[in-house]
Amino acid sequence: MTSQTPVEWLGAPDTPWVFVHAHPDDESLLTAGTMRRVSEAGRRTVVVFATDGAAGLADSPPGPQLAARREAEALASAAVLGCDRVEFLGYADSGLDGDVPGGFCGVPVAQAAERLAALLIEERAGVVTSYDASGGYGHPDHVQVHQVVAAAARQAATPLLLEATVDRDQLLRVLRLVNAVGLLPTGVAMDRFSTSFVPGADITHRVDVRRYASVKRASMMAHASQAGGGDGLRTLRLLRRLPMPLFRRICGTEWFVQRDV
Ligand SMILES: [Zn+2]
């Protein structure tokens, strides 16, 4: 946190939080520590997954079997994080290039927002989380989450909208560190990250989650399908392998940008 005390950003004891994510495993990377912290503070904690994750890189082929596996992994992760409710909107994973027919990124924003707004109203959500405008690193489903949550929060008049992101300046420092200890896979272009997420100066909330490092790691371990498949930099695979002190240092903060609803 920059200027507010934890009590202020957590909201009143009866403030429900709704965390919206594009795919199963995004929660473990971006908001796992905050979710557990919110849950331990006694706030109702709800996680919503927009897509089934069936087009994700994994150690098994895309399709319904992968979707079922990813749903089970999401439920296991949510249990670790103390979630009271897990909701799957059931849209198709658009794939990194956004070319999966019927994918979430092609769904009209108003249509998806109406469904999410109904959930926010039902939960009397005091806080909803989303993604930054670039979707972090540009995945079309993440960009769509940014737009859909903004519209839903407006419709439901949710008081606080926090966009989960990463402090880009810190990310670049961490990548240099990981590179220095020889853990960065070859062929990873650092300049790919120079325009992702948001600059440190734009961050409004820095949540200290060092106390929840082992919980966050357990959430990542629940997404076993995401530790394999694909080439180059697989964030989950990399993080799961880090020695715990380094993991705590790298994953011990979660970042948000507060947006007007
Ligand atoms: Zn994702």
Boltz pocket constraint, residues with backbone or C-beta under 6 A from the ligand:
constraints:
  - pocket:
      binder: B
      contacts: [[A, 22], [A, 23], [A, 26], [A, 139], [A, 142]]
      max_distance: 6.0
